[in-house]
């Protein structure tokens, strides 16, 4: 549902790891292959996707890297909204 939809994130410390990597349909968990995304390590960092429609979300799959940054993905919240993403 989210593949190739518009995305944003609070920061992009490295241009190789943009927000769109999270919805690129590449399920690699190898950090150095470049299909991951990350934000600066700061309180309140966020990532979002515009699904471009209303959906009943029954499951959310978050994949974390097996090496490199895997320690950074242990605390997160999810929020839904019916507002459009402003890119």
C-alpha positions in Angstrom: 0.0 0.0 0.0 2.8 2.5 0.8 5.2 1.5 -2.0 6.4 4.5 -4.0 4.1 7.0 -2.1 5.3 10.5 -1.1 7.4 10.6 2.1 9.1 13.1 4.4 11.3 13.0 7.5 12.5 15.4 10.0 16.1 15.4 8.8 18.3 13.6 6.4 21.9 13.5 7.7 23.2 11.6 4.7 21.6 12.1 1.2 22.0 8.4 0.5 19.4 7.5 3.2 16.4 9.6 2.1 12.8 9.1 3.4 11.7 7.5 0.1 14.0 4.5 0.8 11.5 3.2 3.3 8.9 2.7 0.5 11.1 1.7 -2.4 9.9 -2.0 -2.4 13.5 -3.2 -1.6 13.3 -5.3 1.6 17.1 -5.4 2.2 18.1 -5.2 5.8 21.8 -4.7 5.0 22.5 -1.1 6.0 25.3 -0.4 3.5 23.2 -1.5 0.5 21.5 1.9 0.8 17.8 0.9 1.0 17.4 2.2 4.5 16.4 5.6 5.8 17.3 7.4 9.0 17.0 10.8 10.7 19.3 12.6 13.0 19.4 11.3 16.5 17.2 13.9 18.1 14.2 14.0 20.3 11.1 14.3 18.2 12.5 12.9 15.0 9.9 11.7 12.6 9.2 9.9 9.3 5.9 10.0 7.4 4.2 8.6 4.3 1.1 9.9 2.4 -0.9 6.8 1.4 -2.9 9.1 -0.9 -6.2 7.7 0.2 -8.2 6.5 3.3 -7.4 2.9 4.4 -8.1 0.7 7.4 -4.7 -0.1 8.7 -4.6 -3.6 10.2 -0.9 -4.2 10.3 2.3 -2.1 10.1 5.6 -3.8 9.3 8.8 -2.0 10.3 12.0 -3.6 9.2 15.2 -2.7 11.0 18.8 -3.2 9.7 20.7 -6.2 10.8 23.9 -4.3 11.2 25.0 -0.7 11.6 22.1 1.3 12.9 19.9 -1.5 14.4 20.3 -0.1 17.9 18.4 3.1 16.9 15.1 1.5 16.2 13.8 0.3 19.6 11.4 3.1 20.6 8.8 4.6 18.3 5.1 5.7 18.1 2.7 5.4 15.2 0.1 8.0 14.4 -2.5 8.1 11.6 -4.2 11.2 10.1 -6.5 12.1 7.2 -4.4 15.2 6.4 -2.5 15.3 3.1 1.3 15.3 3.2 2.9 18.6 2.2 6.1 17.8 0.3 
